[in-house]
């Protein structure tokens, strides 16, 4: 493919899979994470890692691409991150978001770059699941479970997922049957970080 992509939130449940999928199709992958997650996203295949707490991602993208920008921005964050994403785009770039827009966006920067916006809503698709299974079998996709909660603690898992800087890399899993918990049995109110 040969394109470049910026994946916001590369250490998250969707972001870490997006990095691997982008690498599998030959993209140069940029991602934004906290410094604590550098090694994790590097192990997923990220080429350029930007610490969003220490550096403005638009400045970093412009520096790394000699001012050209990236072909695609994949947004898993929303808010100001989505609003500023066109600033990191190349001409004719695309912004793809999985986040609901709470308020109208100013698209002047996107208009100036002839950018297109895509909002992704998922649905069941056997063909896509087969393609993902093939990537897993070839070792090109390794979904990562960062923590496991019991079904009784579903509310706690959701609260942790929603909290900023929650320390989760990858996905949170829910053990529906207590005997399926890995090496540690959970008591109510407890999680097992992996």
N, C-alpha and C positions, 0 to 999 in steps of 0.2 A: 504494500500500500504506500509506504514512504511518506505518510503525513505525520504531523506532530499534533499532540493532544495534551491539554492541561486538564488534569483530573483533580478537582477540589475535594478535599477530605479523603485522601488516598489510603489512610489507615482504617477507614470505617468499613462497615459491612458491605456496602455497595462499591465503595472506592477501591478496596483491595482486589475485588474481582474485576473491576473495570481496568485496572492496571494490567492484569494478566491477559485479559481479552485483547487490549490494545497491542500489547507486545506480540501476542499470537498472530495478529494480522500485519505485523511489521511496522507499527508506529513508533515514533520517538516519544517517550512518555515523560511529561513534567507532572509533578504533583505537589500539593500543598499539605503540610502536616506540621505538628510540633516536633522539635528536635528529638524528643524521646522516642518518636516513631520512625526516625531515619532508617535504622537497620531493617526494621520490618518492611517498609515499602521498597527498600533496595532489594530485599530478598524476594519481593513480588515481581520485580523487574523494572522499577522506576529508573529512568536515566538521569533526570534532573530533579532534585528534591529542594523545595523551598520552605523554609521555616516561616510560616505566616505570622508568627509572634515577633519575629525580629526583622523581617524584610517585607516590603510591599510586593505582592506577587506580580503586579503589572510591571514594576521596575525590573524585577528579576527576569520575567519573560522577555522584555525588550532587550535586556542585556544579553541573555543567552541566545536570542535569535537575531542579533544585530538589528533590532528595531522592526523586524518583519512581523512578529507575532506568531501564534500557533494557528493551525488549520481548524482545530476543534477545541471548544471548552466544554467539559462535562461537569455540570454543577450538581452537587449533592447537598449543598449548604443553603442556598437561597439568600434572601435579604440583600444586603449591600454587596455580597459576593456575586450574586447574579447580576445586579445592576452594573457592576464594574467590569464584568467579564468581556464585553466588547472591546474594552481598552487593551486587552491582551490578544485580540484576534488579528489574524492576517486578513488581507483583502479577500472577499468572498468566503470568509470563515463561517463556521456554524457553532451556535450555542445550543447545547442539549441539556435539558434540566429534568430532574425527577421530582422537583420541589414545587409545591403549590405557590402561586403568586398571591400574597396577601394584599398587595396594593399595586396600582398601575406603575409600569416601568418607563423610564425615559430612554427611548431607543435612538436618540440622535447619533450617538457613537456607532451603533450598529448600522444605521442607515448610511452613514458616511463610508462604511467599509463594505456595503452591499452584503451584509451578513444575513443569515437565516437563523430562525429560532425553531427549535423542536422541543415539544414537551412530551415526555414519554409516559404512557400509561400501560401497564403490563396486563397481559391476559395469557391464558394457557395456550401453549403452542408446542405440540409434540415434536415437530421438526427442529425447533430451536433447542428443546431439551436434548434431543439426540446429538445435535452439534456440540452442546456443552459437555455431554457425556464423553464424546470423542476427545475433546480437549483434556478432560480429566484423565482419560485412559492414556493419553500421550504425555501426561505430566506437565501440560502447559497451563493447567488451571488447578489450583489448590485452595479451595475455600477454607478459610481459617475461622475456627470457633474460639473466641476470646474469653467467654465465660459461660457457665451453665447454671441455670436456676431451676428449682423445682416448680412444678405446675402451681403449687400452693403460693408461690412467691412471684407469680406473673406480674403483679402490680409493682413489686420492687424492681424487677427486671426492666419494666417499662420506664420507671422513674429514673433508673440509672442510665438507660439509653438516652433519655431526654435531657439529662444534666450535662452541662458543658464540661469539657475536660474529664470525661468519665473513666478514662484509662483503658477503655476497651479497644482492642485491635481486632478487626474483623467483626464477626456476628456474635450475638447472644443466642444461645440455644436454650430451649425449655425441655427438661426431662419430664415427659408425661408419665412414664412409669418409673418410680423411684429406683428400681433395680438397674435401670439403664444409666444411672449416674456413673461417671468414670471411676476414678480411684477414691473419691471422697464422697461419703454420704452427706447430703445436705439436711440440715435442720431448718425449720421455718425461719425466714429472715436472713439466711446465709446463701452466698453464692460461691461457686468454685471457679476461680480465675485460672485459665489455662496458659 
